[in-house]
Amino acid sequence: MKIINRYLCKNFLGPFVLTFFVALFVLLMQFLWKWVDELVGKGLEIGLLLKLLFYASITLSSMAFPLAVLLASLMTFGNMGERYEIVALKSAGISIRRLMMPLAILSLVISLVAFEFSNEIIPHASVKLRMMLFDIQEQKPAFNIDEGVFYYGFDNYTIRVGKKMPDGETIKDVLIYEHSRHMGNTTVTYAKSGTMKMTPDKKYLMFTLYDGSYWDESAYASNSSPSNRAKYPLTRATFTKQYKRFDLSDFSAIGNNDEELFQSHSTAMSLHQLNNKIDTLKTEIKNLAHGSSNVFFANLYYYNTIVKDDASVDTLTNTRTCDVSKVEQPEIMSQILRRADNMVRSTLFSVRFSYQDMSFRTSYLWSYQIEFFRKFSMSLACLLFFFIGAPLGSIIRKGGIGIPLVITVLFFTLYFAISIIGEKIAKNSPMPVWFGMFLSSFVLFPICVFLTYHATTDSAVLSPDTYTRFVDRLKKIKIFHKKSNENTPTLP
């Protein structure tokens, strides 16, 4: 049996590793398709892109594990069934249940590895990935000033270069608009020629302009009164040489953010951190609910102790209550109604604010609970997919990559669709969060039991030969009835 176990594990691990990286590649392409608009045109280095893809592949590996287990188990038992190895082993007294045992243990190990991976490694990679994506989103497009095109990459400046010489530094017919005063194009600089160079530390872009003019009408534009505008005429100056410096820090902002800003996200936490955060949020929501329920009583106490203690009100009655309909003085009635209205408005505002705060914290609680149960559901999916792939492979007896790949896509699509539905249920319904996150597992479990039972009992329910023979019998019955109708004599 040791030789058979090694043979099974060898046949399983090869397709598993290959399928894992293929699935990871497909998921990575989906990630790139989603973020392509943020990555293109910003002059990102190859090393930075490879680092981004590395962190993205780690975060996506939790979905690649179950997919790889399903396809590997299908291919392993499908190849063995196609080569009649399963039939030979059965004739030697080795059942399907015994053949599935070593690979079931291996799948359990893979599930535990996937759980530890999602609990310890993926949170750190998620922080790095979110930090890099945020930096890339904040980074401006790659610095590139073309000829005859207005360039808006610098804050508060618009630059147009008429012509760039082949050396890439000498420029002609330079026009610079400054908007730092936020009053329109009130400051304009024009130069016949100049040079454009970066500082050695690449933090600034230096423009050296020659033979130009400078116009400034900001003082004139800042005065709305025509009489005052006459006191501030247009300022104009000429120069033979002028320097202008532009900050390039926004073009290389990668890695300037603190990791602590992204560690509060649910995907960046381990199981222990998520559990602590969930307990904290539950306590906060409970305190808010208790506090909001006391708002009305607090305002009522204020009304009874402050408003009703007013001398003008106490003269009406010696009790703590007052019948407004019996108040005859209009001033006192107006005072009572005004204070009651203020109390109602204050109560409504407090309750509305508490409700919004509770809704905000509840949405965060759901996100943390969803991520908490996701770590278990994705690991459990590895084990469930094995008990789908292994018996189904032994039943269909088709190896290779074609049919197993089609079946894998169908089952994984079903699992992924149910997972999305379950996550929606976990967020937007009174059902418990764990029910929504394990809904896909609840659906897959009966399928696992059904396939495993029929595979281990050699049932012919799912055998292709059974349906082929059934179709052949139907054809024979149809042909028989046709011939019998032809031989039946017709009455004159």
C-alpha positions in Angstrom: 0.0 0.0 0.0 2.9 2.4 0.5 3.8 2.1 -3.1 0.2 2.8 -4.1 0.0 5.8 -1.7 3.2 7.3 -3.1 1.9 6.7 -6.6 -1.4 8.5 -5.8 0.3 11.4 -4.1 2.8 11.8 -7.0 -0.1 11.8 -9.5 -2.0 14.3 -7.4 0.8 16.8 -6.5 1.9 17.3 -10.1 -1.5 18.6 -11.4 -2.1 20.4 -8.1 1.0 22.5 -8.4 0.5 23.2 -12.1 -3.2 24.1 -11.6 -2.4 26.3 -8.6 -0.1 28.5 -10.6 -2.4 28.5 -13.7 -5.4 29.5 -11.5 -3.2 32.1 -9.8 -2.2 33.5 -13.2 -5.9 33.8 -14.3 -6.8 35.5 -11.0 -3.8 37.8 -11.4 -4.9 38.8 -15.0 -8.4 39.6 -13.6 -6.7 41.8 -11.0 -4.6 43.6 -13.7 -7.8 44.1 -15.8 -9.4 45.8 -12.8 -6.5 48.1 -12.0 -5.2 48.7 -15.5 -6.5 52.3 -15.7 -4.6 53.2 -12.5 -1.3 51.5 -13.6 -1.0 52.7 -17.2 0.7 55.9 -18.1 2.4 56.6 -14.7 6.0 55.5 -15.6 6.1 52.7 -13.0 9.3 50.7 -12.8 9.4 47.0 -13.7 10.6 46.2 -10.2 7.7 48.1 -8.7 5.2 46.3 -10.9 6.7 42.9 -10.1 6.5 43.7 -6.4 2.8 44.7 -6.8 2.0 41.5 -8.7 3.8 39.5 -6.0 1.7 40.9 -3.2 -1.5 40.6 -5.3 -0.7 36.9 -6.0 -0.4 36.2 -2.3 -3.7 37.8 -1.5 -5.4 35.8 -4.4 -3.9 32.5 -3.4 -6.8 31.7 -1.0 -9.0 31.3 -4.1 -6.5 29.3 -6.0 -6.1 26.5 -3.4 -9.6 25.1 -3.7 -9.6 25.4 -7.5 -6.3 23.5 -7.7 -7.5 20.7 -5.4 -10.7 20.2 -7.5 -8.9 20.0 -10.8 -6.0 17.9 -9.5 -8.3 15.3 -7.9 -10.4 15.1 -11.0 -7.4 14.6 -13.2 -5.8 12.0 -10.9 -8.8 9.7 -10.6 -9.9 10.4 -14.2 -6.6 9.3 -15.5 -6.6 6.2 -13.3 -10.1 5.4 -14.5 -9.3 5.9 -18.1 -6.2 3.6 -17.9 -8.3 1.0 -16.0 -6.0 1.3 -13.0 -8.9 1.7 -10.7 -10.5 -1.5 -12.1 -7.2 -3.4 -11.5 -6.9 -2.1 -7.9 -10.5 -3.1 -7.2 -9.8 -6.6 -8.5 -6.9 -6.7 -6.1 -9.3 -6.0 -3.2 -8.6 -2.2 -2.8 -11.7 -0.2 -2.7 -12.3 3.4 -3.9 -12.6 4.4 -0.3 -9.2 3.1 0.5 -7.7 4.8 -2.6 -9.2 8.2 -1.5 -7.8 7.9 2.0 -4.2 9.1 1.4 -5.3 12.0 -0.9 -8.1 13.0 1.6 -5.4 13.3 4.2 -3.2 15.3 1.8 -6.2 17.6 1.0 -6.8 18.1 4.7 -3.1 19.2 5.0 -3.6 21.5 2.1 -6.7 23.0 3.8 -4.7 23.6 7.0 -1.9 25.2 5.0 -4.4 27.4 3.2 -5.9 28.4 6.6 -2.5 29.3 8.1 -1.6 31.1 4.9 -4.8 33.2 5.0 -4.4 33.9 8.7 -0.7 34.8 8.9 0.7 35.7 5.5 -2.2 37.2 3.5 -2.9 40.0 6.1 0.7 41.3 5.8 0.6 41.1 2.0 -2.8 42.8 2.0 -1.4 45.8 3.9 1.5 46.1 1.4 -0.8 45.7 -1.6 -3.3 48.3 -0.4 -0.5 50.7 0.5 1.0 50.4 -3.0 -2.3 50.7 -4.8 -3.1 53.8 -2.8 0.3 55.3 -3.6 -0.2 54.5 -7.3 -3.7 56.1 -7.3 -2.3 59.2 -5.7 0.7 59.4 -8.0 0.4 61.6 -11.1 0.9 60.4 -14.6 4.5 60.1 -15.8 6.1 63.5 -16.4 6.1 64.2 -20.1 5.8 67.6 -21.8 5.2 67.3 -25.5 5.6 69.9 -28.2 2.7 72.3 -28.7 0.5 70.7 -26.1 -0.6 72.3 -22.8 0.7 70.3 -19.9 -1.4 70.3 -16.6 0.6 68.0 -14.5 1.9 70.6 -12.0 -0.4 72.0 -9.5 -1.4 75.7 -10.2 0.6 75.8 -13.4 0.0 75.2 -17.1 3.0 74.8 -19.4 3.2 74.9 -23.2 6.5 74.3 -25.0 6.5 75.2 -28.7 9.4 73.1 -29.7 11.9 70.7 -28.1 15.3 70.3 -29.5 16.8 66.8 -30.1 18.9 67.0 -26.9 15.7 66.9 -24.8 16.8 69.9 -22.7 16.7 72.9 -25.0 13.2 74.3 -25.6 11.8 77.1 -27.7 8.7 79.3 -27.4 7.8 78.6 -23.8 4.5 79.8 -22.2 3.7 79.3 -18.5 0.4 80.2 -16.8 0.3 80.4 -13.1 -3.0 79.8 -11.1 -1.7 79.8 -7.6 -3.9 82.8 -6.7 -7.0 81.0 -8.0 -8.1 84.0 -10.0 -7.7 82.6 -13.5 -4.8 83.2 -16.0 -3.7 86.4 -14.2 0.0 85.6 -14.3 1.8 84.7 -17.6 5.4 84.1 -18.4 6.7 83.9 -22.0 10.3 83.1 -23.1 11.7 82.7 -26.5 14.1 79.9 -25.4 15.3 78.1 -22.4 16.5 74.8 -20.9 14.6 72.1 -18.9 16.6 69.9 -16.5 16.0 67.9 -13.4 18.0 68.5 -10.2 20.5 65.7 -9.3 18.2 64.4 -6.6 15.3 64.3 -9.2 13.0 66.2 -6.8 12.7 69.3 -8.9 12.4 70.4 -12.5 14.4 73.5 -13.3 13.4 75.8 -16.1 16.0 78.4 -17.2 14.3 80.9 -19.5 15.9 83.5 -21.8 14.6 86.6 -23.5 11.1 86.7 -22.1 8.3 88.8 -20.6 6.2 88.6 -17.5 2.6 89.7 -17.1 0.8 90.0 -13.8 -2.8 91.3 -13.4 -3.7 89.6 -10.2 -3.9 92.9 -8.2 -6.3 94.3 -10.9 -8.4 91.1 -10.9 -8.7 91.0 -7.1 -10.6 94.2 -6.9 -14.2 94.0 -8.0 -14.8 97.8 -7.9 -14.0 99.6 -11.2 -12.7 102.6 -9.2 -10.3 100.5 -7.3 -9.2 98.6 -10.4 -7.8 101.8 -11.9 -5.4 102.0 -9.0 -3.9 98.6 -9.9 -2.8 98.5 -13.5 -1.3 95.6 -15.4 2.3 94.7 -14.2 4.7 93.9 -17.1 8.4 93.1 -17.0 11.0 91.8 -19.3 14.0 89.6 -18.5 17.0 88.2 -20.1 17.3 85.2 -17.8 14.8 83.7 -15.3 14.7 80.5 -13.2 11.5 78.6 -12.4 11.4 75.5 -10.2 8.6 72.9 -10.2 8.2 70.2 -7.5 8.3 66.6 -8.7 7.5 64.9 -5.4 4.0 64.0 -6.6 5.5 62.0 -9.5 7.4 59.6 -7.1 5.1 59.2 -4.2 5.4 55.4 -4.0 6.2 54.1 -0.5 5.6 57.4 1.4 2.6 56.3 3.4 2.6 54.6 6.8 1.5 51.0 7.0 -0.6 51.7 10.1 -3.1 53.6 8.0 -4.0 50.3 6.3 -3.8 47.8 9.2 -7.4 48.5 10.3 -8.9 46.9 7.2 -10.5 43.6 7.7 -8.3 41.8 5.2 -5.2 43.0 7.0 -6.0 41.3 10.3 -5.4 37.8 11.6 -8.0 35.6 13.3 -7.1 36.8 16.8 -7.2 40.5 15.7 -10.5 40.1 14.0 -12.0 38.4 17.1 -10.8 41.3 19.3 -12.2 43.9 16.9 -15.5 42.1 16.6 -15.9 42.0 20.4 -15.0 45.7 20.6 -17.5 46.7 18.0 -20.2 44.6 19.6 -19.6 46.4 23.0 -19.7 49.8 21.3 -22.9 49.0 19.5 -24.5 47.7 22.7 -23.5 50.9 24.6 -24.8 53.1 21.8 -28.2 51.2 21.8 -28.4 51.6 25.6 -27.5 55.3 25.4 -29.9 56.1 22.6 -32.8 54.4 24.6 -32.0 56.7 27.5 -32.1 59.9 25.4 -35.8 60.3 25.6 -35.8 59.7 29.3 -32.9 62.2 29.8 -34.8 64.9 27.9 -38.0 64.2 29.8 -36.1 64.4 33.1 -34.6 67.7 31.9 -38.1 69.0 31.0 -39.5 67.9 34.4 -36.7 69.3 36.5 -35.7 72.4 34.6 -38.7 73.5 32.6 -41.4 72.6 35.1 -39.4 74.3 37.9 -39.8 77.6 36.2 -41.7 80.0 38.5 -44.2 80.9 35.8 -45.1 77.2 35.4 -45.2 76.4 39.1 -47.8 79.0 39.7 -50.2 77.0 37.6 -50.1 73.7 39.6 -48.4 72.2 42.6 -47.8 68.9 40.9 -45.0 67.8 38.5 -47.4 67.7 35.6 -49.2 70.4 33.8 -52.3 70.3 31.5 -51.5 72.8 28.8 -55.2 73.1 27.9 -55.9 74.7 31.3 -53.2 77.4 30.8 -55.0 80.7 30.2 -52.0 83.1 29.9 -50.8 83.1 26.3 -47.2 84.0 27.3 -46.9 80.9 29.6 -48.5 78.6 27.0 -46.1 79.8 24.3 -43.2 79.3 26.7 -44.3 75.7 27.5 -44.9 74.8 23.9 -41.6 76.3 22.8 -39.6 74.4 25.3 -41.5 71.2 24.5 -40.7 71.7 20.8 -37.0 72.2 21.6 -37.1 69.0 23.7 -38.6 67.0 20.8 -36.2 68.4 18.3 -33.2 67.6 20.6 -34.5 64.1 21.1 -35.0 63.4 17.4 -31.5 64.8 16.6 -29.9 62.6 19.3 -31.8 59.5 18.2 -31.0 60.1 14.5 -27.3 60.6 15.2 -27.2 57.5 17.4 -28.9 55.5 14.6 -26.4 56.7 12.0 -23.5 55.9 14.3 -24.9 52.4 15.0 -25.4 51.8 11.3 -21.9 52.8 10.5 -20.4 50.6 13.2 -22.7 47.7 12.3 -21.4 47.8 8.7 -17.9 47.6 10.0 -18.9 44.7 12.3 -20.3 42.8 9.3 -17.1 43.3 7.3 -14.9 42.0 10.1 -17.3 39.0 10.7 -17.3 38.2 7.0 -13.5 38.2 6.8 -13.4 36.1 10.1 -15.6 33.3 8.6 -14.1 33.6 5.2 -10.8 32.2 6.5 -12.6 29.0 7.5 -14.9 28.8 4.5 -12.1 29.0 1.9 -10.1 26.4 3.8 -13.1 24.1 4.1 -13.7 24.5 0.4 -10.4 22.7 -0.3 -11.6 19.6 1.5 -15.1 19.7 0.0 -13.8 20.1 -3.6 -11.6 17.0 -3.1 -14.7 14.9 -2.2 -16.3 16.3 -5.4 -13.4 15.8 -7.7 -12.1 12.4 -6.6 -15.4 10.5 -6.8 -16.5 12.3 -9.9 -13.2 11.5 -11.6 -13.5 7.8 -10.8 -17.1 7.9 -12.2 -16.6 9.7 -15.5 -13.2 7.9 -16.1 -11.9 10.7 -18.3 -8.4 12.0 -17.9 -6.4 14.7 -19.5 -7.2 18.4 -19.0 -10.3 18.9 -21.2 -13.3 17.4 -19.4 -11.8 17.9 -15.9 -11.2 21.5 -16.7 -14.8 22.0 -17.9 -16.2 20.3 -14.8 -13.9 22.4 -12.6 -15.0 25.6 -14.1 -18.6 24.7 -13.7 -18.3 23.7 -10.0 -16.1 26.6 -9.1 -18.4 29.1 -10.9 -21.3 27.6 -8.9 -19.3 27.9 -5.7 -18.2 31.4 -6.4 -21.8 32.5 -7.3 -23.2 31.0 -4.1 -20.4 32.6 -2.1 -21.3 36.1 -3.5 -25.0 35.5 -2.7 -24.1 34.3 0.8 -21.9 37.4 1.4 -24.9 39.6 0.3 -27.1 37.7 2.7 -24.5 38.2 5.5 -24.5 42.0 4.9 -28.1 42.9 4.1 -30.4 40.4 5.9 -31.2 39.4 9.5 -29.7 36.0 8.9 -26.5 35.3 10.9 -23.2 36.2 9.2 -21.8 32.7 9.5 -24.9 31.3 7.7 -24.2 33.5 4.6 -20.5 32.8 4.6 -21.0 29.0 4.9 -23.9 28.9 2.4 -21.7 27.6 -0.4 -20.4 24.9 1.9 -23.9 23.9 2.8 -24.7 23.5 -0.9 -21.6 21.6 -1.7 -21.8 19.2 1.2 -24.8 17.1 -0.1 -23.1 17.0 -3.5 -20.0 15.6 -1.8 -22.0 13.0 0.1 -23.9 12.0 -3.0 -20.9 11.6 -5.3 -18.8 9.8 -2.7 -21.5 7.4 -1.9 -22.2 6.4 -5.5 -18.4 6.2 -6.2 -17.6 4.0 -3.2 -20.6 1.7 -3.8 -20.0 1.3 -7.5 -23.4 2.7 -8.3 -24.3 2.9 -11.9 -26.4 6.1 -11.5 -23.7 8.4 -12.8 -21.9 6.0 -15.1 -21.9 7.1 -18.8 -22.3 3.5 -19.9 -25.6 3.3 -18.1 -27.1 6.2 -20.0 -25.5 5.0 -23.3 -27.2 1.6 -22.9 -30.5 3.3 -22.0 -30.4 5.4 -25.1 -29.6 2.3 -27.2 -32.6 0.5 -25.7 -34.8 3.4 -26.6 -33.5 3.3 -30.2 -34.2 -0.5 -30.4 -37.7 0.0 -29.1 -38.4 2.7 -31.6 -37.1 0.6 -34.5 -39.1 -2.4 -33.3 -42.3 -0.4 -33.2 -41.6 1.0 -36.7 -41.0 -2.4 -38.2 -44.1 -3.8 -36.5 -46.2 -1.0 -38.0 -44.8 -1.8 -41.4 -45.8 -5.5 -41.2 -49.3 -4.8 -39.9 -51.8 -5.4 -42.8 -54.1 -2.6 -43.7 -57.8 -3.1 -44.1 -59.3 -2.5 -47.6 
